[in-house]
Amino acid sequence: MAKILDNIQKIVSLTDQEKKLFLSKTETQTYKSKTILLHAGEICKYSYFVNSGILRSFNINDNIVEHVLHFACEGWWIGDMYSLLSQKPGNLFIEVIEDAEVLLLSKENQEILYHEIPKLERFFRILTENSLVAHQERLMDNLSLSAEERFEKFCSKYPTLIQQVPQKQIASYIGVTPEFFSKMKAKMLRK
């Protein structure tokens, strides 16, 4: 539980009593690789905090092509923000790609915590703002950077994932086909 408390402590300070209350409103689960935590079309009921392992969010288009939106490794949060906030069916899948221990915080309990510990509202507002900034930056990168530059940014953002995540998922994240990615990576290694 120290990881989640350390994550919160980076933004707001909790008393020992507040820490206990926060932890009492969460649940910890372990999942095997390839477990789908959320399917497109479902309403997202949880924010997921990764204690260990790796998760990803993705959608599948009409041509049955996967588009990876986000990876979450140890110490990161993940969820379908649209669905969680609107409580409407989302269009994202959330999948475990490396065996994981995940802390789940339900939307209902998050709202209770906002009332009981108002500074957590600030914590989650800052998380949401940071997420919005990261998504806007990624959108702009996809519009203006070359595939090589997007891959370099991926390597900077997720340095440990290069060896842990299938190349086809990295290719999807940076917006290229697996074949193009393989050729691009080989070319970059020759430099």
C-alpha positions as CSV (number, residue, x, y, z in Angstrom):
1,M,0.0,0.0,0.0
2,A,3.0,2.3,0.3
3,K,3.2,2.9,-3.4
4,I,-0.3,4.4,-3.6
5,L,0.3,6.5,-0.5
6,D,3.7,7.7,-1.9
7,N,1.8,8.6,-5.2
8,I,-0.7,10.7,-3.3
9,Q,2.0,12.2,-1.0
10,K,3.7,13.8,-4.1
11,I,0.7,16.1,-4.4
12,V,-1.1,16.3,-1.0
13,S,-0.3,15.2,2.6
14,L,-2.6,12.9,4.4
15,T,-2.8,12.2,8.1
16,D,-2.5,8.7,9.3
17,Q,-6.3,8.6,9.9
18,E,-6.9,9.9,6.3
19,K,-4.5,7.3,4.9
20,K,-6.5,4.5,6.7
21,L,-9.8,5.9,5.4
22,F,-8.4,6.1,1.9
23,L,-7.1,2.5,1.9
24,S,-10.4,1.3,3.4
25,K,-12.2,2.6,0.3
26,T,-9.9,0.7,-2.1
27,E,-9.5,-2.9,-3.0
28,T,-6.4,-4.7,-4.3
29,Q,-6.6,-7.4,-6.9
30,T,-4.0,-9.5,-8.7
31,Y,-4.5,-10.3,-12.4
32,K,-2.8,-12.6,-14.9
33,S,-1.5,-11.4,-18.2
34,K,-4.2,-11.0,-20.9
35,T,-6.9,-10.4,-18.4
36,I,-9.4,-7.7,-19.7
37,L,-10.4,-5.4,-16.8
38,L,-12.8,-3.3,-18.9
39,H,-14.5,-4.0,-22.3
40,A,-15.5,-1.4,-24.8
41,G,-19.2,-0.7,-24.3
42,E,-19.1,-1.1,-20.5
43,I,-19.3,1.7,-18.0
44,C,-15.9,2.2,-16.3
45,K,-16.5,1.9,-12.5
46,Y,-12.9,2.1,-11.3
47,S,-9.7,4.1,-11.5
48,Y,-6.9,1.6,-11.5
49,F,-3.5,2.2,-9.8
50,V,-0.8,-0.2,-10.8
51,N,1.2,-1.5,-7.9
52,S,3.1,-3.9,-10.1
53,G,2.9,-5.2,-13.7
54,I,1.8,-3.4,-16.8
55,L,-1.7,-2.5,-18.2
56,R,-2.8,-0.8,-21.4
57,S,-5.9,0.9,-22.7
58,F,-6.8,0.5,-26.3
59,N,-9.7,0.5,-28.7
60,I,-10.5,-1.5,-31.8
61,N,-11.7,0.2,-34.9
62,D,-14.2,-1.0,-37.5
63,N,-11.4,-2.7,-39.4
64,I,-10.5,-4.7,-36.3
65,V,-7.2,-2.7,-35.8
66,E,-6.1,-2.0,-32.3
67,H,-5.1,1.5,-31.3
68,V,-3.1,1.7,-28.0
69,L,-3.9,4.9,-26.2
70,H,-2.0,4.4,-22.9
71,F,0.3,2.2,-21.0
72,A,0.4,2.1,-17.2
73,C,3.3,0.6,-15.4
74,E,4.1,0.5,-11.7
75,G,3.0,3.7,-9.9
76,W,0.7,4.9,-12.8
77,W,-3.1,5.3,-12.9
78,I,-5.3,4.1,-15.8
79,G,-9.0,4.1,-16.6
80,D,-11.4,5.1,-19.3
81,M,-11.7,8.8,-18.3
82,Y,-14.7,9.5,-20.5
83,S,-16.7,6.6,-19.2
84,L,-15.6,7.0,-15.6
85,L,-16.5,10.7,-15.4
86,S,-19.7,10.5,-17.5
87,Q,-20.8,7.1,-16.3
88,K,-21.7,6.3,-19.9
89,P,-20.5,3.2,-21.9
90,G,-16.9,3.8,-23.1
91,N,-15.0,2.7,-26.1
92,L,-11.8,1.5,-24.4
93,F,-10.6,-1.9,-23.3
94,I,-8.2,-2.1,-20.4
95,E,-5.9,-5.2,-20.5
96,V,-3.2,-6.6,-18.2
97,I,-0.2,-7.2,-20.4
98,E,2.2,-8.3,-17.6
99,D,0.9,-10.0,-14.4
100,A,-0.2,-7.2,-12.2
101,E,-1.3,-6.2,-8.7
102,V,-3.8,-3.4,-9.1
103,L,-5.5,-1.1,-6.6
104,L,-9.1,-0.4,-7.6
105,L,-10.9,2.8,-6.5
106,S,-14.6,2.9,-7.4
107,K,-16.2,6.0,-8.7
108,E,-18.6,5.8,-5.8
109,N,-15.9,5.5,-3.2
110,Q,-13.9,8.3,-4.9
111,E,-16.9,10.6,-4.4
112,I,-17.2,9.6,-0.7
113,L,-13.5,10.4,-0.3
114,Y,-13.9,13.8,-1.9
115,H,-16.4,14.6,0.8
116,E,-14.5,13.0,3.7
117,I,-11.0,14.2,2.7
118,P,-11.4,17.3,0.5
119,K,-7.7,17.5,-0.4
120,L,-8.2,14.2,-2.4
121,E,-10.4,16.2,-4.8
122,R,-7.3,18.4,-5.4
123,F,-5.2,15.3,-5.9
124,F,-7.5,13.8,-8.5
125,R,-8.0,17.2,-10.2
126,I,-4.3,17.5,-10.7
127,L,-4.1,13.9,-12.0
128,T,-6.9,14.7,-14.4
129,E,-5.2,17.9,-15.5
130,N,-1.9,16.1,-16.1
131,S,-3.7,13.5,-18.1
132,L,-5.4,16.1,-20.2
133,V,-2.0,17.8,-20.9
134,A,-0.3,14.5,-21.8
135,H,-3.2,13.5,-24.2
136,Q,-3.1,16.9,-25.9
137,E,0.7,16.7,-26.2
138,R,0.4,13.2,-27.7
139,L,-2.2,14.4,-30.2
140,M,0.0,17.2,-31.3
141,D,3.0,14.9,-31.5
142,N,1.0,12.5,-33.7
143,L,0.1,15.4,-36.0
144,S,3.5,17.0,-36.2
145,L,6.3,14.5,-35.5
146,S,7.7,11.8,-37.7
147,A,7.3,8.1,-36.6
148,E,11.0,8.1,-35.5
149,E,10.5,11.1,-33.3
150,R,7.3,9.6,-31.8
151,F,9.2,6.4,-31.1
152,E,12.0,8.4,-29.4
153,K,9.4,10.2,-27.2
154,F,7.9,6.8,-26.4
155,C,11.4,5.5,-25.3
156,S,11.8,8.6,-23.1
157,K,8.4,8.3,-21.5
158,Y,8.4,4.5,-21.1
159,P,12.1,3.5,-20.9
160,T,11.5,0.2,-19.2
161,L,8.7,-0.9,-21.6
162,I,10.8,-1.3,-24.7
163,Q,11.7,-4.9,-23.7
164,Q,8.5,-5.7,-21.8
165,V,5.8,-4.8,-24.3
166,P,5.2,-6.6,-27.7
167,Q,6.5,-4.5,-30.6
168,K,3.1,-4.6,-32.3
169,Q,1.7,-2.7,-29.3
170,I,4.5,-0.1,-29.4
171,A,3.8,0.3,-33.1
172,S,0.1,0.8,-32.4
173,Y,0.9,3.4,-29.7
174,I,3.1,5.5,-32.0
175,G,0.6,5.1,-34.9
176,V,2.5,2.8,-37.4
177,T,2.1,-0.7,-38.7
178,P,4.2,-3.5,-37.1
179,E,6.0,-4.0,-40.4
180,F,6.9,-0.3,-40.7
181,F,7.9,-0.2,-37.0
182,S,10.2,-3.2,-37.5
183,K,12.0,-1.6,-40.5
184,M,12.2,1.8,-38.7
185,K,13.7,0.3,-35.6
186,A,16.3,-1.6,-37.6
187,K,17.2,1.5,-39.5
188,M,17.5,3.5,-36.2
189,L,19.7,0.8,-34.7
190,R,22.1,1.0,-37.7
191,K,22.7,4.8,-37.1
